[in-house]
């Protein structure tokens, strides 16, 4: 992301944090918002930000955090999680109150398959753990 900001090219690599309604902000406000994002990322490593997010994200009605969702939907802890369960939980994220990972429909199964394909193509887990 830093390379994108330094290059000034936000057209292809928009970060939701930066670009969300950014067209409504004047240039000074956009610059302040961008600096705030990078300051926050400088204070906390991305892995820690992701960890904090995973502990508070709403994963269903009254279910907060990934661990609670795993217990509720699959009856396992994070240590016993399979790649398929992980992908299903990620597939639910755009609409956690509307989709149930234990009763996936066609759309949810498609999203799960897409996530697994991308993971395979990118070798994502190995890169994340380094």
N, C-alpha and C positions, 0 to 999 in steps of 0.2 A: 504494500500500500504506500509505503514511503516513496518508492520509485515513481508511483503514479502521481503523487502530489508534487514531487520535485519536477517531474516532466510536465505537469500541468494538464495532463490528459485524463479527464474524468469521463470521457464519452464511452470508453469500452470497459472500464474497470470500476464501476460505481460501487461504493460501499454504502449499504443501507443507512448506516449511521451518519454518513456525510451527505448523501444525496436525498434523503427523505425530506420532501418539501423544500429542498434547497433553492428551488426556483422562486420561492416566495421571499427569500432573504436577500437583503442588499449585499454587495460584495464584501463590505466590512464584517457583517454578521456571518457570512459564509467563512471568511478567514478565521474569525474567532471560534466558530464551531469546529473547524478543521483542527485548529491548534489544541482545542479542548480534548478532542478525540486522541490526538497523538500524545498529549500530556498524560492522559489516563493510561494509555498503553505503555508509556514509559515508566509509570509508577508500578504497574502490575504486569507481569508477563502474560502473554495471551493464554497460556495454559491455565493460569490462575483465574483469569477472567472467565474462561470456559467452565472451570470447576465451580466458580460461584454461581454462574448462570444455571448450570445443571442442578444445583441444589435448590433453586427457587422457581424454576420454570413450571408453569401450570401444565400438567399432562392429562388432565381430565377434570371432571367435576369434583372439586375438593381434594385433588391429588396434586401435591406440589413436590417437585424434585424427581429426578430420574430414578433414584433408588426406590422411592415410594411407588412409582409407577411400575417398576419391575416386580415388586412384591405384589402389587394389586393385580396386574394383568397376567403375569407369567408365574408368580409364586417362586421367583428366584432372586438372588442378590446379584450385584454386578459381577461378581466372580463366576457365577454360573451361567452368565449370559452367552447365548450363541450369536453368531453373525446375523442369522435370519431374524432373531428377536430384536437385535440392535437396529437393524435396518427397518423393521416394522415400526419400532418406537420412533425412529427418525421420520418415517413416512407420515406419521400421525401429526407431527408438529404444526403444520399450517392450520389444522383444525382439531385440536385435541379434545374439545368438548363434543364435536360432531362425529368423529370417527372412533371406533372401538378396535384396538389392535387384535382382540381375541375373536372378532367377527369381521374380518376384512372383506370388503367388497372388491369389485373389479378395479376401481380406481386406486384403492389402497394397495392392492397386490401389485399393480403396475408401478406405483411409486416405490414400493419395496424392491422390486426387481431392478428398477433404474438405479437405486442407491447401491445395491450389490454390484451392478455392472460398473458403476463409476468407481467404487471402492477397488474392484479387481483391476480395472484399467490404470488407476492411479497408484496402486499399492499404498493406499492411504494409511492404514493402521501402522505399518512399519515406520512410515515417515513421522507420524504423530508421536510415537513412543520414543523417538530419538531425542 
